[in-house]
Amino acid sequence: MHARTQIAAGLDAGSSRTRSVLYALEGDRVRYLSHGLATSAGWHKGRVVDQVAVAESMRAAMTDAERGAGVSPESVTLGIGGIHIHGAQSRGMYEFGRPREITAADLSYAAELACDVLLERDRMLLQVLPQDFTLDGRSGYRKPHKGVCSRLEANVHIVTASVQEHQALVAAAHLAHLPVEETVFEPLAGAYACLLPEDRSRGVAVVDIGMQSTGLVIYDGDAVQLASAVPVGGDHFTRDIASVFKVTYEDAECLKQQYGCALLGLTADSSLIEVPSAEGRPAREKRRGELIEVLEARAEELFQLVLAELQRAGMEHQLFEGVVLSGGGSLMPGMCDMAERVLNCQAGNGLAKGIGNWPEELQSSQWTTAAGLAMFSARLKLHRAPARRAGGLLGLVLR
């Protein structure tokens, strides 16, 4: 490996699986080196309840990747998600006193003022996402370098997280002897991997369906209009099956994997499937359509919640590039069809793009977040981003 090559690492610690990806950063290009996968432990309802167990899963996934690459990263970019993630609009105003040319430092300071908001005791700033700037009342400037004004306003979207949940995840990484260079909201990382600049500029949403919750980011004009989470994930589909069909959670997960679909009419709904019974009792036969009806109701609820977030951002009719689904929950047949029916736009699976040597086996929306986290790590190294401030303010998101 070339002496100047840097190693970028992304770590996606989910409730079910922990995934890691390693890249070689060669100039301004990234090349896939290796990946690692481990079964997750230490989580309950999307929260870290056993830091040691979570650390062991992280270490196992990273060791797997290091073994394949033959190198070890100095640090990792860590994904974070869950219903404790909130997004909000904010504005900062910088009065110059007299008209003058705007500098890059002015833009950064105006964005800092926009982030000077009062947070609850258990909240911290996770990401600062610039949207546009207003110069003396003239709005809509994306990068107004060398513009002239006397009053500069920065419009940003701030993403906040629970301090407790954030610290628990980072502490688990440290227990695994993995220094954390940055934490990133998982759907943002997924968008970093699977969206091109032109996709973002024409309006698109990334819906990351995890085990306990679903994360969402909405882009318009290359700026994030909303980042949020809704309290429905893949686990809710499994629990619905277990409750309706009176089976164990493990059996419900098997039924979902083998026969599940999010929309009636896409499979042989009238065919019979074998449903396990309690020990000592014979298996039962059920119509497959009964199972799909349960899953369809939950899938519709999920995308109705996503639609409400789109409406909150005023983007329900502006997604000209549609929605992109990522995460393990997006793999169920019919999810894209249900998304199109509820959201009234095209839907597809988010796959990583623009990575040299990216293997065919990772062409799955399950790996999109890990791929994006490693890309974010590479970009941080490329631009030598400043360290996080004591108050928790992150630098402007690199694009």
ZIDASUL-V588775 format. One record per residue. N is the residue number from 1. PSI is psi in radians with two decimals (* if undefined). Layout:
n=N psi=PSI
n=N psi=PSI
This chain:
n=1 psi=2.42
n=2 psi=2.52
n=3 psi=-0.51
n=4 psi=-0.02
n=5 psi=2.30
n=6 psi=2.68
n=7 psi=2.17
n=8 psi=2.38
n=9 psi=2.34
n=10 psi=2.43
n=11 psi=2.01
n=12 psi=1.71
n=13 psi=1.70
n=14 psi=3.01
n=15 psi=-0.43
n=16 psi=-0.84
n=17 psi=2.58
n=18 psi=2.20
n=19 psi=2.48
n=20 psi=2.59
n=21 psi=2.39
n=22 psi=2.34
n=23 psi=2.72
n=24 psi=2.20
n=25 psi=1.90
n=26 psi=1.78
n=27 psi=-2.12
n=28 psi=0.34
n=29 psi=2.64
n=30 psi=2.51
n=31 psi=2.24
n=32 psi=2.35
n=33 psi=-0.90
n=34 psi=2.97
n=35 psi=2.82
n=36 psi=2.63
n=37 psi=2.37
n=38 psi=2.64
n=39 psi=2.33
n=40 psi=2.62
n=41 psi=2.81
n=42 psi=0.22
n=43 psi=2.61
n=44 psi=2.04
n=45 psi=0.76
n=46 psi=0.12
n=47 psi=2.57
n=48 psi=2.03
n=49 psi=-0.22
n=50 psi=1.68
n=51 psi=-0.60
n=52 psi=-0.78
n=53 psi=-0.72
n=54 psi=-0.74
n=55 psi=-0.71
n=56 psi=-0.66
n=57 psi=-0.75
n=58 psi=-0.81
n=59 psi=-0.67
n=60 psi=-0.77
n=61 psi=-0.73
n=62 psi=-0.66
n=63 psi=-0.69
n=64 psi=-0.77
n=65 psi=-0.73
n=66 psi=-0.64
n=67 psi=-0.71
n=68 psi=-0.57
n=69 psi=-0.44
n=70 psi=0.23
n=71 psi=2.86
n=72 psi=2.36
n=73 psi=2.68
n=74 psi=-0.48
n=75 psi=2.99
n=76 psi=2.68
n=77 psi=2.21
n=78 psi=2.31
n=79 psi=2.55
n=80 psi=2.47
n=81 psi=-2.96
n=82 psi=2.91
n=83 psi=-0.10
n=84 psi=-0.11
n=85 psi=2.25
n=86 psi=2.61
n=87 psi=2.60
n=88 psi=2.66
n=89 psi=2.60
n=90 psi=2.72
n=91 psi=2.41
n=92 psi=2.37
n=93 psi=2.29
n=94 psi=1.92
n=95 psi=2.13
n=96 psi=-0.49
n=97 psi=-0.54
n=98 psi=2.70
n=99 psi=2.34
n=100 psi=2.96
n=101 psi=2.41
n=102 psi=2.39
n=103 psi=2.94
n=104 psi=-0.61
n=105 psi=-0.61
n=106 psi=-0.74
n=107 psi=-0.76
n=108 psi=-0.69
n=109 psi=-0.69
n=110 psi=-0.70
n=111 psi=-0.65
n=112 psi=-0.73
n=113 psi=-0.63
n=114 psi=-0.43
n=115 psi=-0.05
n=116 psi=1.25
n=117 psi=2.69
n=118 psi=2.08
n=119 psi=2.68
n=120 psi=2.87
n=121 psi=-0.66
n=122 psi=0.41
n=123 psi=2.59
n=124 psi=2.70
n=125 psi=2.21
n=126 psi=-0.86
n=127 psi=2.56
n=128 psi=2.05
n=129 psi=1.73
n=130 psi=2.43
n=131 psi=-1.14
n=132 psi=3.14
n=133 psi=2.66
n=134 psi=2.22
n=135 psi=1.95
n=136 psi=0.78
n=137 psi=-0.13
n=138 psi=1.95
n=139 psi=2.96
n=140 psi=0.17
n=141 psi=2.14
n=142 psi=-0.84
n=143 psi=1.40
n=144 psi=0.85
n=145 psi=2.38
n=146 psi=0.20
n=147 psi=2.84
n=148 psi=2.27
n=149 psi=2.99
n=150 psi=-0.22
n=151 psi=2.07
n=152 psi=2.21
n=153 psi=2.35
n=154 psi=2.23
n=155 psi=2.12
n=156 psi=2.77
n=157 psi=2.14
n=158 psi=2.39
n=159 psi=2.16
n=160 psi=2.73
n=161 psi=2.86
n=162 psi=2.23
n=163 psi=-0.76
n=164 psi=-0.82
n=165 psi=-0.69
n=166 psi=-0.82
n=167 psi=-0.63
n=168 psi=-0.72
n=169 psi=-0.78
n=170 psi=-0.68
n=171 psi=-0.65
n=172 psi=-0.71
n=173 psi=-0.71
n=174 psi=-0.63
n=175 psi=-0.51
n=176 psi=0.12
n=177 psi=0.72
n=178 psi=1.73
n=179 psi=2.39
n=180 psi=2.06
n=181 psi=-0.46
n=182 psi=2.66
n=183 psi=2.39
n=184 psi=2.38
n=185 psi=2.21
n=186 psi=-0.77
n=187 psi=-0.53
n=188 psi=-0.71
n=189 psi=-0.74
n=190 psi=-0.73
n=191 psi=-0.62
n=192 psi=-0.56
n=193 psi=-0.61
n=194 psi=-0.07
n=195 psi=2.41
n=196 psi=2.78
n=197 psi=-0.67
n=198 psi=-0.49
n=199 psi=-0.82
n=200 psi=-0.67
n=201 psi=-0.41
n=202 psi=0.01
n=203 psi=1.96
n=204 psi=2.67
n=205 psi=2.47
n=206 psi=2.17
n=207 psi=1.88
n=208 psi=1.81
n=209 psi=1.79
n=210 psi=-2.92
n=211 psi=-0.72
n=212 psi=-0.40
n=213 psi=3.01
n=214 psi=2.17
n=215 psi=2.68
n=216 psi=2.32
n=217 psi=2.44
n=218 psi=2.20
n=219 psi=2.54
n=220 psi=2.23
n=221 psi=0.58
n=222 psi=0.18
n=223 psi=2.53
n=224 psi=2.15
n=225 psi=-0.46
n=226 psi=2.41
n=227 psi=2.19
n=228 psi=-3.14
n=229 psi=2.58
n=230 psi=2.59
n=231 psi=0.78
n=232 psi=2.29
n=233 psi=-3.00
n=234 psi=-0.56
n=235 psi=-0.57
n=236 psi=-0.61
n=237 psi=-0.77
n=238 psi=-0.75
n=239 psi=-0.59
n=240 psi=-0.77
n=241 psi=-0.80
n=242 psi=-0.68
n=243 psi=-0.80
n=244 psi=-0.70
n=245 psi=0.03
n=246 psi=0.95
n=247 psi=2.92
n=248 psi=2.87
n=249 psi=-0.75
n=250 psi=-0.75
n=251 psi=-0.65
n=252 psi=-0.70
n=253 psi=-0.69
n=254 psi=-0.73
n=255 psi=-0.71
n=256 psi=-0.77
n=257 psi=-0.69
n=258 psi=-0.69
n=259 psi=0.01
n=260 psi=2.60
n=261 psi=2.54
n=262 psi=0.00
n=263 psi=2.27
n=264 psi=2.57
n=265 psi=-0.13
n=266 psi=-0.19
n=267 psi=-3.12
n=268 psi=1.43
n=269 psi=-0.46
n=270 psi=-0.11
n=271 psi=2.73
n=272 psi=2.47
n=273 psi=2.70
n=274 psi=2.17
n=275 psi=2.17
n=276 psi=2.63
n=277 psi=3.06
n=278 psi=2.74
n=279 psi=2.33
n=280 psi=-0.09
n=281 psi=2.56
n=282 psi=2.70
n=283 psi=2.71
n=284 psi=2.79
n=285 psi=2.34
n=286 psi=2.69
n=287 psi=2.34
n=288 psi=-0.58
n=289 psi=-0.54
n=290 psi=-0.70
n=291 psi=-0.76
n=292 psi=-0.59
n=293 psi=-0.70
n=294 psi=-0.81
n=295 psi=-0.63
n=296 psi=-0.73
n=297 psi=-0.74
n=298 psi=-0.69
n=299 psi=-0.70
n=300 psi=-0.72
n=301 psi=-0.77
n=302 psi=-0.86
n=303 psi=-0.37
n=304 psi=-0.66
n=305 psi=-0.71
n=306 psi=-0.72
n=307 psi=-0.70
n=308 psi=-0.65
n=309 psi=-0.68
n=310 psi=-0.71
n=311 psi=-0.64
n=312 psi=-0.58
n=313 psi=-0.05
n=314 psi=0.51
n=315 psi=0.21
n=316 psi=-0.37
n=317 psi=0.27
n=318 psi=0.13
n=319 psi=1.38
n=320 psi=-0.26
n=321 psi=0.09
n=322 psi=-2.71
n=323 psi=2.58
n=324 psi=2.18
n=325 psi=2.38
n=326 psi=3.06
n=327 psi=2.79
n=328 psi=-0.56
n=329 psi=-0.28
n=330 psi=-0.16
n=331 psi=-0.25
n=332 psi=2.30
n=333 psi=2.45
n=334 psi=-0.12
n=335 psi=-0.75
n=336 psi=-0.67
n=337 psi=-0.74
n=338 psi=-0.70
n=339 psi=-0.74
n=340 psi=-0.66
n=341 psi=-0.73
n=342 psi=-0.74
n=343 psi=-0.19
n=344 psi=0.78
n=345 psi=2.94
n=346 psi=2.66
n=347 psi=2.52
n=348 psi=3.05
n=349 psi=2.40
n=350 psi=2.09
n=351 psi=2.54
n=352 psi=2.46
n=353 psi=2.69
n=354 psi=0.40
n=355 psi=2.11
n=356 psi=2.34
n=357 psi=0.30
n=358 psi=2.12
n=359 psi=2.65
n=360 psi=-0.62
n=361 psi=-0.31
n=362 psi=0.17
n=363 psi=1.24
n=364 psi=2.56
n=365 psi=-0.22
n=366 psi=-0.46
n=367 psi=0.03
n=368 psi=-0.76
n=369 psi=-0.83
n=370 psi=-0.71
n=371 psi=-0.75
n=372 psi=-0.63
n=373 psi=-0.73
n=374 psi=-0.62
n=375 psi=-0.69
n=376 psi=-0.73
n=377 psi=-0.74
n=378 psi=-0.74
n=379 psi=-0.64
n=380 psi=-0.76
n=381 psi=-0.68
n=382 psi=-0.69
n=383 psi=-0.02
n=384 psi=0.98
n=385 psi=2.52
n=386 psi=2.72
n=387 psi=2.79
n=388 psi=2.46
n=389 psi=2.82
n=390 psi=-0.56
n=391 psi=-0.08
n=392 psi=0.06
n=393 psi=2.22
n=394 psi=2.74
n=395 psi=2.91
n=396 psi=2.47
n=397 psi=2.32
n=398 psi=2.44
n=399 psi=*
